[in-house]
Amino acid sequence: MFDTKRLHSLSKLPAPLLTAYLKISPDDASLHPPVRSCLAWLRQEADSLANRLTRNDSLRFRQQVRRLEEFLHDRTPREKGLVVFAGPGAWETMALQVEVASELHWGKAAVTQLLWLAAEHKPYCVVMVDRSGATIFGYRLGEASKLQETKFDVDTSQWKKKDRAHVARPGIRETYGAQRDVFDHRVDAQYRRLSRLVADEVIRLCKREPFSAVFLAGPERLVTPIGGRFPAELFERAVCVHKDLGRGDTGRMQEHIEPVIEEWERGHEMTLVDELLGQERGAVAGIDETLAQLQSGGIRRLAICRDLDARVWRCEGCGHTDLSADPVCGACQGQRIAVPLRAVLPELAAAKDTEIEVVSGEAATKLNRAGGMGGWLRPLRQSRRRPALARV
């Protein structure tokens, strides 16, 4: 499963190396088989890039391209997107169940698109519960991975004995059968105890992993006690799906949970934008003002429209970025070049430990009217002065 730890390790791979983002699913797979279409694009793009490299780099680059072609040639793809990092001392592949934009790079590991994917596809915790147990999944980028499994062992053998009344005298009828109410109460108590164990495990996982939300799927009598045990902050990000989906079928889980996740995301994104634009203080909106605050370290969380297509100017010396078209940097007198905002924003945000929220749909339409991006400011740090010495 994709996570920030792997993203960090990929960014540290030794250069030079080939970075390839390959869109495996073509627009019409019946006309263009995935591998053939992918290989055709790769060869054409590789020829174009090789012509812009030095002779020595071009030879090394083409060697890695051949490795990639051999890898793709006889492969049956099962993913929508493929990312490959290939170099003399490195070979890393990442199969993704979401589409990527085809790109080819040579030099340092190019992880910008992966950073965008990480921002667009947040990680979620999914808990599938039925009478036999609970399975906890991590879900991200269209892929589910099993994190924990708990079986419910409810032993009712000692509760099913016949209850017989003492026959004191003739005319008093002997009674048989289980005390149904007592039996049901005992079963419910056992399931409440087991639900608490599952809740505690989810809480522990959410402290360790940055899950954006938790989805609880199963019969109401089982999932309600789990969510009820969550602390307030986690409870606000919990969604209950009162439907028995089983607990071990990953395909069935994704079929039913993905639409619920999408619906939650749309509501969450609109809430974020409303909160951002509704603040008189503590937030900024618009590309230029947001970039200025971001680079000064003043933004803790950033919201941006998924389809925002903007170009900014960046200094090749100090890296300062804004909308000004001045070819010379006012800070270091370095040369400034025009670049897509998407190409530099993830790096700027990572340098300042700023979280990126990508919004779409109605939320993006609303944010676009305010400039397409904005951010929440970090609280000002109060300076602490040492108390003055008392005069005597």
C-alpha positions as CSV (number, residue, x, y, z in Angstrom):
1,M,0.0,0.0,0.0
2,F,1.3,3.5,-0.9
3,D,2.4,5.5,2.1
4,T,4.5,8.6,2.8
5,K,7.4,6.4,4.1
6,R,7.8,4.8,0.7
7,L,7.4,8.1,-1.1
8,H,10.3,9.5,1.0
9,S,12.5,6.5,0.2
10,L,11.8,6.8,-3.5
11,S,12.8,10.5,-3.4
12,K,16.2,9.4,-2.0
13,L,17.1,7.0,-4.8
14,P,20.5,7.6,-6.3
15,A,20.6,9.8,-9.4
16,P,20.7,9.6,-12.4
17,L,17.8,7.4,-13.0
18,L,14.8,7.1,-15.2
19,T,11.4,8.0,-13.8
20,A,8.4,6.8,-15.9
21,Y,4.7,7.4,-15.2
22,L,2.7,5.2,-17.5
23,K,-1.0,5.4,-18.2
24,I,-1.8,1.7,-18.6
25,S,-5.6,2.1,-19.3
26,P,-6.0,3.8,-22.7
27,D,-9.2,5.7,-23.7
28,D,-10.3,2.8,-25.9
29,A,-8.6,-0.4,-24.8
30,S,-10.3,-2.4,-27.6
31,L,-8.5,-0.3,-30.3
32,H,-5.2,0.2,-28.5
33,P,-4.1,-2.7,-26.2
34,P,-2.7,-1.3,-23.0
35,V,0.9,-2.6,-23.4
36,R,1.2,-1.8,-27.1
37,S,-0.1,1.7,-26.6
38,C,2.1,2.3,-23.6
39,L,5.2,1.0,-25.4
40,A,4.5,3.2,-28.4
41,W,4.3,6.3,-26.2
42,L,7.4,5.3,-24.3
43,R,9.6,4.9,-27.4
44,Q,8.4,8.2,-28.9
45,E,8.9,10.2,-25.7
46,A,12.3,8.5,-25.0
47,D,13.6,9.6,-28.4
48,S,12.5,13.2,-27.8
49,L,14.1,13.3,-24.3
50,A,17.3,11.6,-25.4
51,N,17.9,14.3,-28.0
52,R,18.1,16.9,-25.3
53,L,20.6,15.1,-23.2
54,T,24.4,15.0,-23.4
55,R,25.9,12.0,-25.2
56,N,27.0,10.3,-22.0
57,D,23.6,10.8,-20.3
58,S,21.8,9.8,-23.5
59,L,23.6,6.4,-23.5
60,R,22.7,5.7,-19.9
61,F,19.2,6.9,-20.3
62,R,18.6,4.6,-23.3
63,Q,20.0,1.7,-21.4
64,Q,17.3,2.2,-18.7
65,V,14.6,2.6,-21.3
66,R,15.5,-0.8,-22.8
67,R,15.2,-2.3,-19.3
68,L,11.7,-0.8,-19.0
69,E,10.7,-2.0,-22.5
70,E,11.7,-5.5,-21.7
71,F,9.8,-5.4,-18.4
72,L,6.6,-4.2,-20.2
73,H,6.8,-6.3,-23.3
74,D,5.5,-9.7,-22.0
75,R,3.7,-8.3,-19.0
76,T,-0.1,-8.6,-18.5
77,P,-1.1,-5.4,-16.7
78,R,-3.8,-5.4,-14.0
79,E,-3.3,-1.8,-12.9
80,K,-4.5,1.6,-14.3
81,G,-1.2,3.3,-13.8
82,L,2.4,2.2,-13.4
83,V,5.3,4.2,-11.9
84,V,8.9,3.0,-12.5
85,F,12.2,4.3,-11.1
86,A,15.2,2.7,-13.0
87,G,18.9,3.4,-12.6
88,P,22.2,1.6,-12.4
89,G,21.7,0.9,-8.8
90,A,17.9,1.0,-8.5
91,W,14.8,-0.7,-9.8
92,E,11.4,0.2,-8.1
93,T,7.9,-0.3,-9.5
94,M,4.6,0.9,-8.2
95,A,1.3,-0.4,-9.6
96,L,-1.6,1.9,-9.0
97,Q,-5.3,1.4,-9.3
98,V,-5.8,5.0,-10.3
99,E,-4.9,6.7,-13.6
100,V,-1.7,8.7,-13.9
101,A,-0.6,11.2,-16.5
102,S,2.2,9.8,-18.7
103,E,5.5,11.4,-18.0
104,L,9.2,10.6,-18.6
105,H,12.1,12.1,-16.6
106,W,15.9,11.6,-16.4
107,G,18.0,12.8,-13.4
108,K,16.7,12.9,-9.8
109,A,13.7,10.9,-8.9
110,A,10.6,12.8,-10.1
111,V,8.0,12.3,-7.3
112,T,5.9,15.4,-7.9
113,Q,3.0,13.5,-9.5
114,L,3.1,11.0,-6.6
115,L,2.9,13.9,-4.2
116,W,-0.2,15.1,-6.0
117,L,-1.7,11.6,-5.9
118,A,-1.1,11.4,-2.2
119,A,-2.9,14.8,-1.7
120,E,-5.8,13.8,-3.9
121,H,-6.3,10.3,-2.5
122,K,-6.3,10.4,1.3
123,P,-5.9,7.2,3.3
124,Y,-9.0,5.7,5.0
125,C,-9.7,3.0,7.5
126,V,-12.5,0.5,6.7
127,V,-13.9,-1.9,9.3
128,M,-16.0,-4.8,8.1
129,V,-18.0,-6.4,10.9
130,D,-20.3,-9.4,11.0
131,R,-21.3,-12.0,13.7
132,S,-18.1,-14.0,13.0
133,G,-15.7,-11.2,13.5
134,A,-14.1,-7.9,12.2
135,T,-11.5,-7.1,9.6
136,I,-9.8,-3.8,9.4
137,F,-8.5,-2.5,6.0
138,G,-6.4,0.4,5.0
139,Y,-7.7,1.9,1.8
140,R,-5.9,4.3,-0.6
141,L,-5.5,4.9,-4.3
142,G,-8.2,2.4,-5.1
143,E,-6.3,-0.4,-3.2
144,A,-7.3,-2.1,0.0
145,S,-4.8,-3.9,2.3
146,K,-5.7,-6.0,5.4
147,L,-4.4,-4.5,8.6
148,Q,-6.0,-6.5,11.3
149,E,-8.5,-9.4,11.8
150,T,-10.4,-10.3,14.9
151,K,-12.6,-13.4,15.3
152,F,-15.7,-13.3,17.6
153,D,-15.7,-16.3,19.8
154,V,-19.0,-16.3,21.7
155,D,-19.4,-19.6,23.6
156,T,-23.1,-20.1,24.4
157,S,-22.9,-23.8,25.2
158,Q,-23.3,-23.3,29.0
159,W,-26.3,-21.0,28.4
160,K,-28.5,-23.6,26.5
161,K,-29.3,-25.9,29.4
162,K,-33.0,-26.6,30.1
163,D,-34.4,-24.6,33.0
164,R,-36.6,-26.9,35.0
165,A,-38.9,-25.7,37.7
166,H,-39.2,-27.8,40.9
167,V,-42.4,-29.8,41.0
168,A,-43.8,-29.1,44.4
169,R,-47.2,-30.7,44.1
170,P,-49.7,-32.2,41.5
171,G,-51.2,-29.6,39.2
172,I,-48.0,-27.5,38.9
173,R,-46.6,-27.8,35.3
174,E,-43.0,-28.5,34.7
175,T,-41.2,-25.9,32.6
176,Y,-38.7,-26.5,29.9
177,G,-36.6,-24.3,27.4
178,A,-34.0,-21.6,27.6
179,Q,-34.7,-18.3,29.3
180,R,-34.7,-16.5,26.0
181,D,-34.4,-12.9,27.4
182,V,-31.5,-13.8,29.7
183,F,-29.8,-15.7,26.8
184,D,-30.2,-12.7,24.4
185,H,-28.8,-10.3,27.0
186,R,-25.8,-12.5,27.5
187,V,-25.1,-12.6,23.8
188,D,-25.5,-8.9,23.4
189,A,-23.1,-8.4,26.3
190,Q,-20.5,-10.6,24.7
191,Y,-20.8,-8.7,21.4
192,R,-20.5,-5.4,23.2
193,R,-17.3,-6.6,24.8
194,L,-15.9,-7.8,21.5
195,S,-17.0,-4.5,19.8
196,R,-15.0,-2.6,22.4
197,L,-11.9,-4.6,21.6
198,V,-12.3,-3.8,17.9
199,A,-12.9,-0.1,18.7
200,D,-9.7,0.0,20.8
201,E,-7.8,-1.6,17.9
202,V,-9.1,1.0,15.5
203,I,-8.2,3.8,17.8
204,R,-4.7,2.4,18.1
205,L,-4.3,2.2,14.3
206,C,-5.6,5.7,13.8
207,K,-3.0,7.1,16.3
208,R,-0.3,5.4,14.2
209,E,-1.6,6.1,10.7
210,P,-3.0,9.4,9.4
211,F,-6.4,8.1,8.3
212,S,-8.7,10.9,7.1
213,A,-11.9,9.0,8.0
214,V,-13.1,5.6,9.4
215,F,-15.9,3.7,7.7
216,L,-17.7,1.1,9.8
217,A,-19.7,-1.5,7.8
218,G,-21.9,-4.1,9.4
219,P,-25.2,-4.7,11.3
220,E,-26.2,-1.7,13.4
221,R,-26.1,-3.7,16.6
222,L,-22.4,-4.4,16.0
223,V,-21.0,-1.1,14.5
224,T,-22.8,1.3,16.8
225,P,-20.9,0.2,19.9
226,I,-17.6,0.4,18.0
227,G,-18.2,4.0,16.9
228,G,-19.6,4.9,20.3
229,R,-16.3,4.1,22.0
230,F,-14.3,6.5,19.7
231,P,-13.0,9.7,21.2
232,A,-14.7,12.9,20.0
233,E,-12.1,13.8,17.4
234,L,-12.3,10.4,15.7
235,F,-16.1,10.1,16.1
236,E,-16.5,13.2,14.0
237,R,-14.6,11.4,11.1
238,A,-16.5,8.1,11.5
239,V,-19.2,6.9,9.0
240,C,-21.5,4.0,9.7
241,V,-22.8,1.8,6.9
242,H,-25.5,-0.4,8.4
243,K,-25.2,-3.2,5.9
244,D,-23.8,-6.7,6.5
245,L,-21.2,-7.1,3.8
246,G,-19.3,-9.9,5.3
247,R,-15.7,-9.2,6.4
248,G,-13.2,-11.1,4.2
249,D,-14.2,-10.2,0.6
250,T,-12.1,-7.3,-0.5
251,G,-13.8,-6.9,-3.8
252,R,-17.3,-6.8,-2.2
253,M,-16.0,-4.3,0.3
254,Q,-14.6,-2.0,-2.4
255,E,-17.8,-2.3,-4.5
256,H,-20.0,-1.0,-1.6
257,I,-17.6,1.3,0.2
258,E,-16.1,3.3,-2.7
259,P,-19.4,5.1,-3.4
260,V,-19.7,5.9,0.3
261,I,-16.2,7.3,0.4
262,E,-16.8,9.4,-2.7
263,E,-19.9,10.9,-1.2
264,W,-18.1,11.6,2.1
265,E,-15.3,13.3,0.2
266,R,-17.6,15.6,-1.6
267,G,-19.2,16.7,1.6
268,H,-15.9,17.0,3.4
269,E,-14.4,19.2,0.6
270,M,-17.4,21.5,0.6
271,T,-17.1,21.9,4.4
272,L,-13.4,22.7,4.0
273,V,-14.0,25.4,1.4
274,D,-16.9,26.9,3.3
275,E,-14.7,27.1,6.4
276,L,-11.8,28.6,4.5
277,L,-13.8,31.3,2.7
278,G,-15.9,32.0,5.8
279,Q,-13.0,33.0,8.0
280,E,-12.4,36.8,8.3
281,R,-9.0,36.1,10.0
282,G,-6.7,33.2,10.0
283,A,-6.9,32.4,6.3
284,V,-5.9,33.7,2.9
285,A,-7.2,33.1,-0.6
286,G,-5.8,33.6,-4.1
287,I,-2.7,32.3,-5.7
288,D,-0.2,35.1,-5.0
289,E,-1.2,35.8,-1.4
290,T,-1.3,32.1,-0.6
291,L,2.1,31.4,-2.2
292,A,3.7,34.3,-0.3
293,Q,2.3,33.0,3.0
294,L,3.3,29.4,2.1
295,Q,6.9,30.3,1.4
296,S,7.3,32.3,4.6
297,G,6.1,29.2,6.6
298,G,2.8,30.8,7.5
299,I,0.3,28.2,6.2
300,R,-0.5,25.0,8.0
301,R,-3.1,23.6,5.6
302,L,-3.6,24.3,1.9
303,A,-6.7,23.9,-0.3
304,I,-6.5,23.9,-4.1
305,C,-8.8,23.1,-7.0
306,R,-7.9,19.8,-8.7
307,D,-8.2,21.3,-12.2
308,L,-6.4,24.6,-11.4
309,D,-4.3,25.3,-14.5
310,A,-2.0,28.2,-13.5
311,R,1.5,29.1,-14.4
312,V,3.9,30.9,-12.0
313,W,7.4,32.3,-12.2
314,R,10.1,30.7,-10.1
315,C,13.7,31.8,-9.5
316,E,16.2,29.1,-10.5
317,G,18.6,30.4,-7.8
318,C,16.6,30.8,-4.6
319,G,13.4,29.1,-5.7
320,H,11.1,32.0,-4.8
321,T,7.8,31.6,-6.7
322,D,5.0,34.1,-7.5
323,L,2.8,35.4,-10.3
324,S,5.1,38.2,-11.3
325,A,6.5,37.8,-14.8
326,D,9.7,39.7,-14.0
327,P,12.6,37.6,-15.5
328,V,15.0,38.6,-12.7
329,C,14.5,37.7,-9.1
330,G,14.3,40.7,-6.8
331,A,15.8,38.8,-3.9
332,C,18.9,37.1,-5.4
333,Q,19.0,38.5,-9.0
334,G,18.7,35.0,-10.3
335,Q,17.0,34.0,-13.5
336,R,13.2,33.3,-13.3
337,I,11.3,30.9,-15.5
338,A,7.6,30.1,-16.0
339,V,6.5,26.8,-14.6
340,P,3.1,25.1,-14.0
341,L,1.9,25.6,-10.5
342,R,1.3,21.9,-10.1
343,A,5.0,21.2,-10.8
344,V,6.3,23.3,-7.8
345,L,3.5,23.4,-5.2
346,P,4.0,19.9,-3.7
347,E,7.7,20.7,-3.1
348,L,7.0,24.1,-1.6
349,A,4.4,22.5,0.7
350,A,6.6,19.7,1.8
351,A,9.4,22.1,2.6
352,K,7.2,23.9,5.1
353,D,5.4,20.8,6.4
354,T,2.1,22.0,5.0
355,E,-0.8,19.6,4.3
356,I,-2.5,19.9,0.9
357,E,-6.2,19.3,0.4
358,V,-7.3,18.9,-3.2
359,V,-11.0,19.7,-3.9
360,S,-13.2,19.0,-6.9
361,G,-16.9,19.3,-8.0
362,E,-19.0,22.0,-6.4
363,A,-16.3,22.8,-3.8
364,A,-13.8,23.5,-6.6
365,T,-16.3,25.7,-8.4
366,K,-16.8,27.8,-5.2
367,L,-13.0,28.0,-4.5
368,N,-12.3,29.0,-8.1
369,R,-14.3,32.2,-7.6
370,A,-11.9,33.1,-4.8
371,G,-8.7,32.4,-6.9
372,G,-8.5,28.6,-7.0
373,M,-6.5,28.1,-3.8
374,G,-6.2,29.3,-0.3
375,G,-4.8,28.3,3.1
376,W,-5.3,28.4,6.8
377,L,-2.6,30.4,8.7
378,R,-0.5,29.0,11.5
379,P,-1.2,30.7,14.8
380,L,1.3,33.5,15.7
381,R,3.7,32.3,18.3
382,Q,3.7,34.4,21.4
383,S,7.1,35.6,22.4
384,R,8.0,34.6,25.9
385,R,9.9,37.2,27.9
386,R,11.9,36.4,30.9
387,P,10.6,38.3,33.9
388,A,12.7,41.3,34.9
389,L,14.8,41.0,38.0
390,A,13.3,42.8,41.0
391,R,15.2,46.0,42.0
392,V,16.3,46.3,45.5
